[in-house]
Amino acid sequence: MRLQVFCEDRVGMTRELLDILTSQEIDLRGIEIDRIGIIYLNCPEIEFEQFSHLMSQIRQLDGVTDVRKINFMPSEREHTELSALLQTLPDPFFSIDLNGKIDFANQAAERLLAHHQGSLHHENVHTLFGFNVQRWLETKQAEKHIEMVVIAGLDYQMEVMPVYINDETDIPVFASALILLKSLSEATMPIVTRQLDGDSGFEHLVGQSSRFKHLLAQAKKLALLDAPLLIQGETGTGKEMLARACHQRSIRREKPFLVVNCVSMPDNAAETELFGFAGSTTEPSKKGIFEQADGGTVFLYEIGEMSKHLQIKLLRFLQDGTFRRVGEEAEKKVNLRVICSTQKKLPDLVASGDFREDLYYRLNVLALVVPPLRERSADIVPLAELFLTQLSQELHQPKPQISEELAEYLKQYAWPGNIRQLRNVLFRAMTQLENTVMTSDDVQLPENESSSIISDEILDGSLDEIMKRYESGILSNLYRSYPSTRKLAKRLGVSHTAVANKLREYGLSKRS
């Protein structure tokens, strides 16, 4: 029971109340004193007769004007109201003690870190976010601190705010800290907060399959080597994102990362775009991309599409880092790293005479191969969860749950457009979703649509590449249901040898 005692503000009043409780052998669980002359007592429930006697004794005290039974202590009400308010916050919120352990986490925080209710209690924020409370206390004197963190592949601005309590001499004493995470997009993020250290770039890459983990382990090693890097993989596999992560981990991370799209660059303007323009009486000089990226990294997207003329220019540049602006005789020299990507097989282009062999060997010093999504099915659901989180923020909608049936459906699909196609499919589903759970009925994949509707991801590349993606996807899906080459050959109505050769060509196995 809780009692509210109205009384005069005099010395000894609290002691007399405690004496009454002691005389009746009533345990005191809590006491709060209001400055305007109200004392609150928290005691166990007692029988009616004892309760009546207790109320009579309290009223007889000198200076007591009234006593009432109430439902809550003031601190209990305030705590409940504050907790309810914090639970409704859309942003993840934590309170931590002096050791960096979590005292409280709201529902948004629990959802973000995929913990069950209450299981974040006593977790260390250094383990979760890499934030060292003791170092903050020593170096920052517990001032408000803001930094960028990456959680489950998403960018957040973490605000750490100190909480002070005045002691008896009115000197503020550091008691705890509050942490608020605000979701950020690359477009709205201040430049200064994008400068991440260490492995931060790789934290945006989400996956748990063995193929993905092996790729990341390779990439982290090659990122530290200051040599040309060739990233190969199908369309939509995330080659540019991997290139950015490698730059972020490299010694050049404080310098620019510039992208050159070799597909969309017309040959007559490409040389000026890459190497710059000397200028004239009517037009000012212009720095090219290589000059702008001095000290940093240039990413040549789809290098296999580069013209023969530019291949020669690029080869000369790679030899010693020197070039001439268009219309200028003087040579300039820059120091940068070149990372290239391609979905084409460059050795085949070399053999056909469409790509210079000497340039191929200049670029293929270090190499990474990004596996298609159909070969890393264990990553599909984690990626879908990441995209739904991003899309729910972009569309200002609650994030839906993925049904078990949809999860299995997504893992069985071949994904010819890979990660890009997965995100686009989920985006379309989110714009039409009316429920809190997303099912396969909400997701429209090309195989379920009219044959006249074909997505851009599927049509990317040459006819031969499109047909190979389709063929590989069909074989990958059917091989799960027909796990022997003879059964699969019978299902497709072809010879066992033909199926075995195709599986070998596409690197497919039962594990994929």
C-alpha positions as CSV (number, residue, x, y, z in Angstrom):
1,M,0.0,0.0,0.0
2,R,1.0,3.6,-0.6
3,L,0.1,6.4,1.8
4,Q,0.1,10.2,1.2
5,V,0.6,12.2,4.5
6,F,-0.2,15.9,4.5
7,C,1.7,17.6,7.3
8,E,3.7,20.6,8.5
9,D,7.3,20.9,7.5
10,R,8.9,20.4,10.9
11,V,11.9,18.6,12.3
12,G,11.1,15.1,13.6
13,M,8.0,14.5,11.6
14,T,9.5,11.7,9.4
15,R,11.1,10.0,12.5
16,E,7.7,9.9,14.3
17,L,6.0,8.3,11.2
18,L,8.8,5.7,11.1
19,D,8.3,5.0,14.9
20,I,4.6,4.3,14.3
21,L,5.4,1.8,11.5
22,T,8.0,0.1,13.7
23,S,5.6,-0.2,16.6
24,Q,3.1,-2.0,14.4
25,E,5.9,-4.1,12.8
26,I,5.1,-2.8,9.3
27,D,8.0,-2.9,6.8
28,L,8.9,0.3,5.0
29,R,9.7,-0.3,1.3
30,G,10.2,3.3,0.3
31,I,9.7,6.9,1.4
32,E,9.6,10.1,-0.5
33,I,9.4,13.7,0.9
34,D,7.9,16.5,-1.0
35,R,9.1,20.1,-0.3
36,I,5.6,21.4,0.1
37,G,4.9,19.3,3.2
38,I,3.8,15.9,1.8
39,I,5.4,12.6,2.8
40,Y,4.8,9.4,0.8
41,L,5.2,5.9,2.4
42,N,5.4,2.6,0.5
43,C,4.5,-0.4,2.7
44,P,3.2,-4.0,2.3
45,E,-0.6,-4.5,2.3
46,I,-2.1,-5.1,5.8
47,E,-5.4,-6.2,7.3
48,F,-8.3,-3.7,7.5
49,E,-8.3,-3.5,11.3
50,Q,-4.5,-2.8,11.4
51,F,-4.9,-0.3,8.6
52,S,-7.6,1.6,10.5
53,H,-5.4,1.7,13.6
54,L,-2.4,2.9,11.6
55,M,-4.4,5.7,9.9
56,S,-5.7,6.8,13.3
57,Q,-2.2,7.0,14.8
58,I,-0.8,9.0,11.9
59,R,-3.7,11.5,12.1
60,Q,-3.0,12.1,15.8
61,L,0.6,13.2,15.1
62,D,1.2,16.9,15.8
63,G,1.2,18.8,12.5
64,V,-0.5,16.1,10.4
65,T,-3.6,17.5,8.5
66,D,-4.6,14.4,6.5
67,V,-3.5,11.0,5.3
68,R,-4.8,9.1,2.3
69,K,-4.2,5.8,0.5
70,I,-2.9,6.3,-3.1
71,N,-2.1,3.9,-6.0
72,F,1.4,5.1,-6.9
73,M,4.4,6.8,-5.3
74,P,5.4,9.9,-7.3
75,S,8.6,8.3,-8.5
76,E,6.7,5.2,-9.7
77,R,4.3,7.4,-11.7
78,E,7.1,9.4,-13.2
79,H,9.1,6.3,-14.0
80,T,6.1,4.7,-15.7
81,E,5.2,7.8,-17.7
82,L,8.9,8.3,-18.8
83,S,9.2,4.6,-19.7
84,A,6.0,4.8,-21.8
85,L,7.3,7.9,-23.5
86,L,10.7,6.4,-24.3
87,Q,9.1,3.1,-25.6
88,T,7.1,5.1,-28.1
89,L,10.1,6.9,-29.5
90,P,10.8,5.8,-33.2
91,D,14.5,6.1,-32.7
92,P,16.5,3.5,-30.7
93,F,17.3,4.7,-27.1
94,F,19.5,3.4,-24.3
95,S,20.5,4.4,-20.9
96,I,23.9,3.2,-19.6
97,D,25.6,3.2,-16.2
98,L,29.2,4.3,-15.4
99,N,30.6,1.0,-16.6
100,G,28.9,1.2,-20.0
101,K,26.3,-1.4,-19.2
102,I,22.7,-0.9,-20.5
103,D,20.1,-0.2,-17.9
104,F,17.2,0.5,-20.2
105,A,16.5,0.0,-23.9
106,N,13.3,0.9,-25.7
107,Q,11.4,-1.2,-28.2
108,A,13.1,0.4,-31.2
109,A,16.5,-0.6,-29.8
110,E,15.3,-4.1,-29.2
111,R,14.0,-4.4,-32.7
112,L,17.2,-2.9,-34.2
113,L,19.5,-5.4,-32.4
114,A,17.1,-8.3,-32.8
115,H,17.0,-9.0,-29.0
116,H,14.0,-10.2,-27.1
117,Q,12.4,-7.8,-24.6
118,G,14.8,-7.1,-21.7
119,S,17.7,-9.2,-23.1
120,L,19.8,-6.1,-23.8
121,H,19.9,-5.4,-20.1
122,H,23.5,-5.3,-18.8
123,E,24.9,-5.6,-22.4
124,N,28.1,-3.5,-22.8
125,V,27.8,-0.7,-25.4
126,H,31.4,-1.2,-26.3
127,T,30.6,-4.7,-27.5
128,L,27.5,-3.4,-29.4
129,F,28.8,-0.1,-30.9
130,G,32.5,0.0,-30.2
131,F,31.9,3.0,-27.8
132,N,34.3,3.1,-24.9
133,V,32.7,4.9,-21.9
134,Q,35.8,5.0,-19.8
135,R,37.8,6.6,-22.6
136,W,35.0,9.1,-23.2
137,L,35.1,10.0,-19.5
138,E,38.9,10.4,-19.5
139,T,39.3,12.3,-22.8
140,K,36.1,14.2,-23.3
141,Q,35.2,14.9,-19.7
142,A,31.8,13.4,-20.4
143,E,30.7,16.1,-22.8
144,K,28.0,15.4,-25.4
145,H,29.5,13.2,-28.1
146,I,28.3,12.4,-31.6
147,E,29.8,9.8,-34.0
148,M,28.8,7.6,-36.9
149,V,28.1,3.9,-36.3
150,V,27.0,1.1,-38.6
151,I,24.5,-1.4,-37.3
152,A,23.2,-4.3,-39.5
153,G,24.5,-2.5,-42.6
154,L,22.7,0.8,-41.8
155,D,24.2,4.1,-40.9
156,Y,23.2,5.8,-37.6
157,Q,24.3,8.9,-35.9
158,M,24.9,8.1,-32.3
159,E,24.4,10.8,-29.7
160,V,25.8,10.2,-26.3
161,M,24.5,12.6,-23.6
162,P,25.8,12.7,-20.0
163,V,23.4,12.8,-17.1
164,Y,24.5,14.8,-14.0
165,I,23.0,14.8,-10.5
166,N,23.8,17.6,-8.0
167,D,25.2,16.4,-4.7
168,E,24.6,18.0,-1.3
169,T,26.9,20.9,-2.1
170,D,25.1,21.4,-5.5
171,I,28.2,20.2,-7.4
172,P,27.1,18.2,-10.5
173,V,28.3,14.6,-10.4
174,F,28.2,12.4,-13.5
175,A,25.7,9.6,-12.9
176,S,24.9,7.9,-16.2
177,A,24.5,8.5,-19.9
178,L,21.8,8.4,-22.6
179,I,22.4,7.1,-26.1
180,L,20.1,8.0,-29.0
181,L,20.6,6.5,-32.5
182,K,19.3,8.5,-35.5
183,S,19.0,6.8,-38.8
184,L,20.8,8.6,-41.6
185,S,20.9,8.2,-45.4
186,E,24.0,8.8,-47.5
187,A,22.3,11.8,-49.1
188,T,21.6,13.7,-45.9
189,M,24.7,12.7,-43.9
190,P,27.2,15.4,-43.2
191,I,30.5,14.8,-45.0
192,V,32.5,14.8,-41.8
193,T,30.5,11.9,-40.4
194,R,31.1,9.8,-43.4
195,Q,34.8,9.5,-42.7
196,L,34.8,6.1,-41.1
197,D,37.9,4.3,-39.9
198,G,39.1,0.7,-40.1
199,D,36.6,-1.9,-41.4
200,S,33.7,0.6,-41.4
201,G,33.1,0.3,-45.1
202,F,32.7,-3.4,-44.9
203,E,30.1,-3.1,-42.1
204,H,27.6,-2.0,-44.8
205,L,28.0,-5.4,-46.5
206,V,25.5,-7.9,-45.1
207,G,25.6,-11.6,-45.3
208,Q,26.3,-14.8,-43.4
209,S,27.0,-17.5,-46.0
210,S,30.4,-19.1,-46.2
211,R,30.9,-17.7,-49.8
212,F,30.2,-14.2,-48.6
213,K,32.4,-14.5,-45.5
214,H,35.3,-15.8,-47.7
215,L,34.8,-12.9,-50.1
216,L,35.0,-10.3,-47.3
217,A,38.1,-12.0,-45.8
218,Q,39.8,-11.8,-49.2
219,A,38.7,-8.2,-49.8
220,K,39.9,-6.9,-46.5
221,K,43.4,-8.3,-47.2
222,L,43.5,-6.9,-50.8
223,A,42.1,-3.5,-49.7
224,L,45.3,-2.9,-47.8
225,L,47.5,-3.5,-50.9
226,D,48.1,-0.4,-53.0
227,A,47.8,-2.0,-56.4
228,P,45.1,-2.2,-59.2
229,L,42.1,-4.4,-58.2
230,L,39.7,-6.1,-60.6
231,I,36.3,-7.0,-59.2
232,Q,34.3,-9.5,-61.3
233,G,30.7,-10.5,-60.9
234,E,27.2,-10.5,-62.5
235,T,25.0,-7.4,-62.7
236,G,23.6,-6.3,-59.4
237,T,25.9,-8.2,-57.1
238,G,27.2,-5.1,-55.4
239,K,30.6,-4.6,-57.1
240,E,30.7,-0.8,-56.6
241,M,29.8,-1.2,-52.9
242,L,32.6,-3.6,-52.4
243,A,35.0,-1.2,-54.2
244,R,33.9,1.6,-51.9
245,A,34.6,-0.6,-48.8
246,C,38.1,-1.5,-50.2
247,H,38.8,2.2,-50.6
248,Q,37.6,2.9,-47.1
249,R,39.9,0.4,-45.6
250,S,42.9,1.5,-47.7
251,I,45.6,4.0,-46.9
252,R,43.8,6.4,-49.3
253,R,40.5,6.5,-47.4
254,E,40.9,10.2,-46.5
255,K,41.2,11.1,-50.2
256,P,38.4,11.1,-52.9
257,F,36.7,8.0,-54.3
258,L,35.4,8.8,-57.8
259,V,33.3,6.6,-60.1
260,V,33.7,6.4,-63.9
261,N,30.8,4.6,-65.8
262,C,32.5,3.2,-68.8
263,V,29.1,2.2,-70.3
264,S,27.5,5.6,-70.5
265,M,30.6,7.6,-71.5
266,P,30.6,8.6,-75.2
267,D,34.0,8.2,-76.7
268,N,34.3,11.8,-78.0
269,A,33.8,13.3,-74.5
270,A,35.4,10.5,-72.5
271,E,39.0,11.6,-72.9
272,T,38.1,15.1,-71.6
273,E,36.2,13.6,-68.7
274,L,39.1,11.4,-67.7
275,F,42.1,13.6,-68.4
276,G,40.7,17.1,-68.4
277,F,40.8,20.0,-70.8
278,A,43.6,22.6,-71.3
279,G,41.1,25.5,-71.9
280,S,40.8,28.1,-74.5
281,T,40.0,31.8,-75.0
282,T,36.3,30.9,-74.8
283,E,36.3,28.0,-72.4
284,P,38.1,27.7,-69.0
285,S,40.4,24.8,-68.3
286,K,38.9,21.7,-66.6
287,K,40.4,19.1,-64.3
288,G,39.7,15.5,-65.3
289,I,38.6,12.7,-63.0
290,F,42.1,11.3,-62.6
291,E,43.4,14.7,-61.6
292,Q,40.5,15.3,-59.2
293,A,41.1,12.0,-57.5
294,D,44.8,12.5,-56.9
295,G,45.8,10.6,-53.8
296,G,42.6,8.6,-53.8
297,T,40.9,6.0,-55.8
298,V,39.2,5.9,-59.2
299,F,36.6,3.2,-59.8
300,L,36.1,2.2,-63.4
301,Y,32.7,0.6,-63.6
302,E,32.3,-2.0,-66.4
303,I,35.8,-1.7,-67.8
304,G,34.9,-4.2,-70.4
305,E,32.8,-1.6,-72.2
306,M,35.7,0.8,-72.6
307,S,36.5,1.8,-76.2
308,K,39.8,0.7,-77.9
309,H,40.9,4.4,-78.0
310,L,40.5,4.9,-74.3
311,Q,42.1,1.5,-73.5
312,I,45.3,2.8,-75.1
313,K,45.1,6.1,-73.1
314,L,44.4,4.2,-69.9
315,L,47.3,1.8,-70.5
316,R,49.7,4.7,-70.8
317,F,48.4,6.3,-67.7
318,L,48.8,3.1,-65.6
319,Q,52.4,2.7,-66.6
320,D,53.7,5.8,-64.7
321,G,50.7,7.8,-63.6
322,T,51.3,10.6,-66.2
323,F,48.9,12.1,-68.7
324,R,48.2,15.2,-70.7
325,R,45.1,17.3,-70.6
326,V,43.3,17.5,-74.0
327,G,44.9,20.3,-75.9
328,E,47.9,20.6,-73.6
329,E,51.5,19.5,-74.2
330,A,52.7,19.5,-70.6
331,E,52.5,16.2,-68.8
332,K,50.9,15.9,-65.3
333,K,51.5,13.2,-62.8
334,V,49.1,11.9,-60.1
335,N,49.2,9.2,-57.6
336,L,46.0,7.1,-57.3
337,R,44.7,3.6,-57.2
338,V,42.5,2.1,-59.9
339,I,39.8,-0.3,-59.1
340,C,37.8,-1.8,-62.0
341,S,34.6,-3.9,-62.2
342,T,33.2,-6.0,-65.0
343,Q,30.4,-8.5,-65.5
344,K,32.0,-9.7,-68.7
345,K,34.8,-12.3,-69.0
346,L,37.8,-10.2,-69.9
347,P,39.9,-13.2,-71.1
348,D,37.1,-13.9,-73.7
349,L,37.2,-10.2,-74.8
350,V,41.0,-10.4,-75.1
351,A,40.7,-13.6,-77.2
352,S,38.2,-11.9,-79.5
353,G,40.3,-8.8,-79.8
354,D,37.9,-6.5,-78.1
355,F,40.1,-5.8,-75.1
356,R,43.8,-5.2,-75.0
357,E,45.8,-8.0,-73.5
358,D,48.5,-5.8,-72.0
359,L,45.8,-3.6,-70.4
360,Y,44.1,-6.7,-69.0
361,Y,47.3,-7.8,-67.2
362,R,47.8,-4.3,-65.9
363,L,44.4,-4.3,-64.3
364,N,44.3,-7.9,-63.2
365,V,47.0,-7.6,-60.5
366,L,44.6,-8.3,-57.6
367,A,41.2,-9.9,-58.3
368,L,37.9,-10.5,-56.4
369,V,35.0,-12.5,-57.7
370,V,31.6,-11.6,-56.3
371,P,29.3,-14.7,-56.3
372,P,25.7,-14.2,-57.6
373,L,22.9,-14.2,-55.1
374,R,21.7,-17.7,-56.2
375,E,25.0,-19.1,-54.9
376,R,24.6,-17.5,-51.5
377,S,21.0,-18.3,-50.6
378,A,21.8,-18.0,-46.8
379,D,22.2,-14.2,-47.4
380,I,18.9,-13.6,-49.1
381,V,16.8,-13.2,-46.0
382,P,19.3,-11.1,-44.1
383,L,19.5,-8.8,-47.1
384,A,15.8,-8.7,-47.4
385,E,15.6,-7.6,-43.7
386,L,18.1,-4.9,-44.4
387,F,16.3,-3.6,-47.4
388,L,12.9,-3.6,-45.6
389,T,14.4,-1.6,-42.8
390,Q,15.8,0.9,-45.3
391,L,12.6,1.1,-47.3
392,S,10.4,1.5,-44.2
393,Q,12.5,4.6,-43.3
394,E,12.3,6.0,-46.9
395,L,8.6,5.4,-47.2
396,H,7.8,6.3,-43.6
397,Q,6.0,3.0,-43.1
398,P,6.3,0.4,-40.3
399,K,8.7,-2.4,-41.2
400,P,6.8,-5.6,-42.0
401,Q,7.7,-9.0,-40.9
402,I,8.8,-11.6,-43.5
403,S,6.7,-14.7,-43.3
404,E,8.4,-18.1,-43.2
405,E,6.7,-19.0,-46.4
406,L,8.1,-15.9,-48.1
407,A,11.6,-16.5,-46.8
408,E,11.6,-19.9,-48.4
409,Y,10.1,-18.5,-51.6
410,L,12.8,-15.8,-51.8
411,K,15.6,-18.4,-51.2
412,Q,14.3,-20.7,-54.0
413,Y,14.3,-17.9,-56.7
414,A,17.2,-17.6,-59.0
415,W,17.6,-13.8,-58.9
416,P,19.1,-13.1,-62.3
417,G,19.3,-9.4,-61.3
418,N,20.9,-10.4,-58.0
419,I,20.9,-7.9,-55.0
420,R,19.6,-5.0,-57.1
421,Q,16.6,-7.0,-58.3
422,L,15.9,-8.2,-54.7
423,R,15.7,-4.6,-53.4
424,N,13.6,-3.4,-56.3
425,V,11.1,-6.3,-55.8
426,L,10.8,-5.5,-52.1
427,F,10.4,-1.8,-52.9
428,R,7.5,-2.6,-55.2
429,A,5.9,-4.9,-52.5
430,M,6.3,-2.2,-49.8
431,T,4.4,0.4,-51.9
432,Q,1.4,-1.9,-52.1
433,L,1.6,-3.7,-48.7
434,E,-1.4,-3.3,-46.4
435,N,-0.5,-5.8,-43.7
436,T,2.1,-6.1,-41.1
437,V,3.4,-9.4,-42.5
438,M,4.8,-9.7,-46.0
439,T,4.0,-13.0,-47.8
440,S,4.7,-14.3,-51.3
441,D,1.4,-13.0,-52.5
442,D,2.8,-9.5,-51.9
443,V,5.9,-10.1,-54.0
444,Q,5.8,-10.2,-57.7
445,L,8.7,-12.0,-59.4
446,P,9.1,-12.2,-63.2
447,E,8.1,-15.9,-63.3
448,N,4.7,-14.9,-61.8
449,E,4.0,-12.0,-64.1
450,S,2.9,-11.8,-67.7
451,S,5.6,-13.0,-70.1
452,S,5.5,-9.6,-71.8
453,I,6.8,-7.9,-68.7
454,I,10.5,-8.3,-68.3
455,S,12.6,-6.4,-65.7
456,D,15.5,-4.2,-66.6
457,E,17.8,-6.4,-64.4
458,I,17.2,-9.4,-66.6
459,L,17.8,-7.5,-69.8
460,D,21.1,-6.1,-68.7
461,G,24.0,-7.3,-70.9
462,S,24.2,-9.2,-74.2
463,L,21.8,-11.8,-75.4
464,D,24.3,-14.6,-74.6
465,E,24.8,-13.2,-71.0
466,I,21.0,-12.9,-70.5
467,M,20.4,-16.5,-71.7
468,K,23.2,-17.8,-69.5
469,R,21.8,-16.1,-66.4
470,Y,18.4,-17.7,-67.1
471,E,19.9,-21.1,-67.7
472,S,22.1,-20.9,-64.6
473,G,19.1,-19.8,-62.5
474,I,16.9,-22.6,-63.8
475,L,19.5,-25.3,-63.1
476,S,20.3,-23.8,-59.7
477,N,16.6,-24.0,-58.6
478,L,15.8,-27.4,-60.1
479,Y,19.0,-29.0,-58.7
480,R,17.6,-28.5,-55.1
481,S,14.6,-30.7,-56.0
482,Y,16.5,-33.1,-58.2
483,P,19.8,-33.5,-56.4
484,S,21.4,-35.9,-58.8
485,T,22.5,-35.1,-62.3
486,R,20.6,-38.2,-63.7
487,K,17.3,-37.1,-62.1
488,L,17.8,-33.5,-63.2
489,A,18.6,-34.7,-66.8
490,K,15.4,-36.8,-66.8
491,R,13.4,-33.8,-65.5
492,L,14.7,-31.6,-68.3
493,G,14.6,-34.2,-71.1
494,V,18.3,-34.0,-71.9
495,S,21.3,-36.3,-71.6
496,H,23.1,-36.8,-68.3
497,T,26.4,-35.6,-69.9
498,A,24.8,-32.3,-71.1
499,V,23.5,-31.5,-67.6
500,A,26.8,-32.4,-65.9
501,N,28.7,-30.1,-68.3
502,K,26.3,-27.3,-67.7
503,L,26.5,-27.6,-63.9
504,R,30.3,-27.7,-64.2
505,E,30.2,-24.6,-66.5
506,Y,28.2,-22.5,-64.0
507,G,30.0,-23.9,-60.9
508,L,26.7,-25.3,-59.4
509,S,26.5,-27.9,-56.7
510,K,24.0,-29.1,-54.2
511,R,25.3,-26.6,-51.7
512,S,24.4,-23.6,-53.9
